[in-house]
Amino acid sequence: MSTSDKQSFLALCHAHQILKFGSFTVKSGRISPYFFNAGSFSTSSLLSSLGSAYARTIADASDGIDGQPKLEFDVIFGPAYKGIPLCAIAAVKLAEMDETKFGAKEWCFNRKEAKDHGEGGTLVGAPLQGKRVLIIDDVITDGAAKREAVEIIRTYGGTLAGMVVAVDRQETTSAPGSKLSALGTLKKEYGVPMVAIVTLADIIEYSKDRLTEQELEAMKAYKAQYGSEDVA
C-alpha cells in the first residue's frame, strides 16, 4: 500500500484501540510494548476497512511492487480461526476492486477438527488440489502457525503462492543465531512473495508523535533488542 494508505490504516487502528501499547506477553513468550488485535475489527465498517487494506496489499503484490516477484494465486486460504473471516472479506474486497482481475479468485479455510457428516473433512470452500494458494492471516511473530498452514495446503495438493499478513512484527525468531524476521525467514525458505499491510517500522514511524515518551522509548528498545536484519 502507499504511505498514505498505511497511515490511514494505522490511524484506524489507533482510534479503535486495535493497536494497543503497554505490556503484553506475545506467542513467542516475549514481553511486547505493543499488541495488534485483529479481533477488534469487530464492526461491519471496521471489518470492511480491514478487507480493503488486505485487498490493496494483495493487488500491489500482484503487480510485483517493491522489487518482489509478482504474486500469482488461485485461492486465498485463511487458517482457522482468525484467518477465516480475513480470507472471506479479502476475497470480497478484491472482487469489488477489480472484478475482471480478481472476480474468479476462490477462497478456502480449514477447520480445527474434521467434520464427520455432510461434506466431511477439514476444509471449507474451494478445493486446493493443483492450485496456487495465498495464505492470509493477522500477525506473524515466529512463523510456526504459518508453517502449519503450508503443510495443510500441501496435504490437500495445493502449492504455496505467497503470504499476506496485517502486521509483520519484524522480530528475530527464537531459533539460535536467527537474524531474519519470521516473514523474511519464510520468504527465503519458500521463495514466494510475502508481504504485510504494515510493519513494526511503520508502526513506530506513525506512532512517534502519538505516544508518550515512555511508550516510544519502550518501542525503540524492543526493536533494538529483537529487531531483525530485514527491519526497514
C-alpha positions in Angstrom: 0.0 0.0 0.0 1.0 3.6 -0.4 2.4 5.5 2.6 -0.9 7.5 2.9 -2.9 4.2 2.9 -0.7 2.8 5.6 -1.2 5.9 7.7 -4.9 5.7 7.3 -4.9 2.1 8.3 -2.8 2.8 11.4 -5.0 5.8 12.3 -7.9 3.5 12.3 -6.1 1.0 14.5 -5.1 3.8 16.9 -8.6 5.3 17.1 -10.3 2.0 17.9 -7.5 0.6 20.1 -6.9 -2.3 17.7 -3.3 -1.4 18.2 -2.5 -1.1 21.9 0.5 0.0 23.8 1.6 -1.2 27.3 3.0 -4.6 28.3 1.8 -7.8 26.6 3.1 -11.3 26.5 3.0 -12.5 22.9 3.0 -16.0 21.5 6.8 -16.1 21.4 6.9 -15.5 25.2 8.5 -12.1 24.8 7.1 -9.1 26.7 6.0 -6.7 23.9 5.3 -3.0 24.3 2.5 -3.2 21.8 -0.2 -5.6 20.7 -2.3 -5.8 17.5 -5.7 -7.5 17.9 -7.4 -8.2 14.6 -10.4 -9.5 16.6 -11.1 -5.8 17.5 -12.1 -5.1 13.9 -15.5 -6.1 15.3 -18.0 -3.9 13.4 -19.1 -4.1 9.8 -17.4 -0.9 9.0 -14.1 -1.8 10.6 -14.0 -5.3 9.0 -14.8 -3.7 5.6 -11.8 -1.3 6.1 -9.5 -4.2 7.1 -10.7 -6.2 4.0 -9.9 -3.2 1.8 -6.4 -2.9 3.3 -5.7 -6.6 2.5 -7.1 -6.2 -1.0 -4.9 -3.2 -1.8 -1.8 -5.0 -0.4 -2.6 -8.2 -2.4 -3.3 -6.1 -5.6 0.1 -4.3 -5.1 1.9 -7.7 -4.7 0.1 -9.0 -7.8 1.8 -6.1 -9.7 5.2 -7.0 -8.3 5.9 -3.8 -6.4 8.9 -3.2 -4.1 11.1 -5.4 -6.2 9.3 -8.6 -5.3 8.2 -11.2 -7.9 4.6 -10.9 -8.9 2.1 -12.7 -6.7 0.1 -15.1 -8.7 -2.6 -17.2 -7.0 -5.9 -19.0 -7.5 -7.2 -19.4 -3.9 -7.0 -17.3 -0.8 -6.6 -19.6 2.3 -7.4 -18.4 5.8 -6.0 -20.6 8.7 -8.5 -21.2 11.5 -9.6 -19.3 13.4 -8.8 -15.7 12.7 -7.9 -16.3 9.1 -11.5 -17.4 8.4 -13.2 -14.0 8.2 -10.0 -12.5 6.8 -9.8 -14.6 3.7 -13.6 -14.1 3.1 -13.6 -10.3 3.4 -10.3 -10.0 1.4 -11.9 -12.1 -1.4 -15.0 -9.8 -1.5 -12.9 -6.6 -1.5 -10.7 -7.9 -4.3 -13.7 -8.6 -6.5 -15.1 -5.1 -5.7 -11.7 -3.6 -6.6 -11.3 -5.3 -9.9 -13.9 -7.9 -11.0 -12.0 -8.7 -14.2 -8.8 -9.5 -12.5 -9.9 -10.9 -9.1 -13.6 -11.9 -9.5 -12.8 -15.5 -10.2 -10.4 -15.9 -7.3 -11.5 -18.6 -4.8 -11.3 -18.8 -1.0 -11.0 -21.6 1.5 -10.4 -22.2 5.2 -9.7 -25.1 7.4 -11.5 -26.4 10.5 -9.6 -27.3 13.6 -11.5 -30.6 13.9 -12.5 -32.8 11.0 -16.3 -32.9 10.2 -17.7 -36.5 10.1 -21.0 -35.6 8.4 -22.3 -33.5 5.5 -19.3 -32.8 3.2 -16.9 -34.0 5.8 -13.2 -33.2 6.0 -11.4 -30.2 7.4 -11.6 -27.8 4.5 -14.5 -25.4 3.7 -14.7 -23.6 0.4 -12.7 -24.2 -2.8 -10.6 -27.4 -3.2 -6.9 -26.8 -3.2 -5.7 -29.6 -5.4 -3.5 -28.3 -8.2 -4.0 -24.7 -7.3 -1.7 -21.8 -6.2 -2.7 -20.8 -2.7 -2.2 -17.5 -1.0 -2.2 -17.6 2.9 -3.8 -14.6 4.6 -3.5 -14.1 8.4 -3.3 -11.4 11.0 0.1 -11.2 12.6 3.4 -13.1 12.2 5.9 -13.4 15.1 7.8 -16.7 14.9 6.2 -18.2 11.8 5.2 -21.6 13.4 1.5 -21.2 12.7 2.2 -20.2 9.1 4.3 -23.4 8.5 1.3 -25.4 9.8 -0.8 -23.7 7.2 1.7 -24.5 4.5 1.6 -28.2 5.4 -2.3 -28.1 5.2 -2.0 -26.7 1.7 0.5 -29.3 0.6 -1.6 -32.1 2.2 -4.5 -31.2 0.0 -2.5 -30.9 -3.1 -2.0 -27.2 -3.3 1.1 -25.1 -3.9 2.1 -22.2 -1.7 1.9 -19.0 -3.8 2.6 -16.4 -1.1 1.5 -14.9 2.2 -0.1 -11.7 3.3 -0.4 -10.6 6.9 -1.8 -7.5 8.5 1.3 -6.9 10.8 4.9 -8.0 10.4 6.4 -7.7 13.8 9.9 -7.8 12.2 11.4 -9.7 15.1 14.1 -12.3 15.0 12.7 -15.8 15.7 13.7 -17.8 18.7 15.9 -20.0 16.6 19.6 -19.9 17.7 21.6 -17.4 15.7 18.4 -16.1 14.0 18.9 -12.7 12.3 16.0 -12.5 9.9 12.4 -11.9 10.8 9.9 -14.8 10.7 8.5 -13.4 7.4 12.0 -13.0 6.0 12.9 -16.5 7.0 9.8 -17.9 5.4 10.4 -15.9 2.2 13.9 -17.3 2.0 12.7 -20.8 2.8 9.7 -21.0 0.4 10.8 -18.5 -2.3 7.4 -16.8 -2.8 6.2 -13.3 -2.2 5.4 -12.5 1.4 4.1 -9.0 2.4 2.4 -7.2 5.2 -0.1 -4.3 5.3 2.2 -2.6 7.9 5.4 -3.5 9.8 7.0 -2.7 13.1 8.9 0.1 11.4 5.6 1.6 10.0 4.1 1.4 13.5 7.0 3.2 15.1 7.1 5.9 12.4 3.4 6.6 12.6 3.2 6.5 16.4 6.2 8.6 17.3 4.2 11.8 17.7 1.2 10.0 19.2 2.8 8.1 22.1 4.1 9.2 25.4 7.9 9.4 25.7 7.9 6.3 27.8 5.9 4.3 25.3 8.0 5.4 22.4 11.2 4.5 24.2 9.8 1.1 25.0 9.0 0.6 21.3 12.5 1.6 20.3 14.1 -0.6 23.0 12.1 -3.6 21.8 13.1 -3.0 18.2 16.8 -2.7 19.3 16.6 -5.9 21.3 14.6 -8.1 18.9 14.5 -6.3 15.6 15.7 -8.4 12.7 18.2 -7.6 10.0 15.4 -7.1 7.5 13.8 -4.3 9.5 13.4 -1.2 7.3 
